Amino acid sequence: MERIAIQMTDYFDGLLKGKRFLFCDKDPLYTQKFKKILENSGIKVQQVPSPVCNPYAERFVKSIKDECLRNFIFLSEGMLHKAVSEYEIYYNTERPHQHLDNKLISRKENEHYEELRLTREENKGKVLYKSAKDRSLIVKIGRLGGILNFYYRKAS
């Protein structure tokens, strides 16, 4: 762990270059020597309780791993950044959440969302759906090559 602390605080390409804080849990791997090396480099170490204390962050990490990151092989940091950005938009504006009674986080998008039984119809290369209930058009928005999908009722 001491070697890792030295590598993390390397002046030229260390992971913590330009950072002021390191938040970590109370794992015994973070020894006093490890903390001392970081503090000598000007990084304040904050140990927080168990990660279970923030269930919302834990749920997001599990969701992004299961629904997005495990489906790709990233060849660059830019590709990873693009995938995470797309998933963040999907998670906050298009993905229904059980703790919100399967509603969306964003109120703006929430106005368009309704659960419907759909029948498929192709239209000019874009997939549209018609509701079995009232035949209004349902539009599909696909993200990340169709791995993440969102459906909403098109305004009349």
Buried (B, 14 or more C-beta within 10 A) or exposed (E): BEEEBBEBBEEEEBEBEEBEEBEBEEEEEBEEEBBEBBBEBEBEBEEEEEEEEEEEEEEBEEBBEEBBBEEEEEEEEEEEEEBEEBBEBBBBBBBBBEEEEEBBBEEEBBEBBEEBEBEEEEEEEEBBBBBEEEEBBBBBBEBBEEBBEBBBBEEE
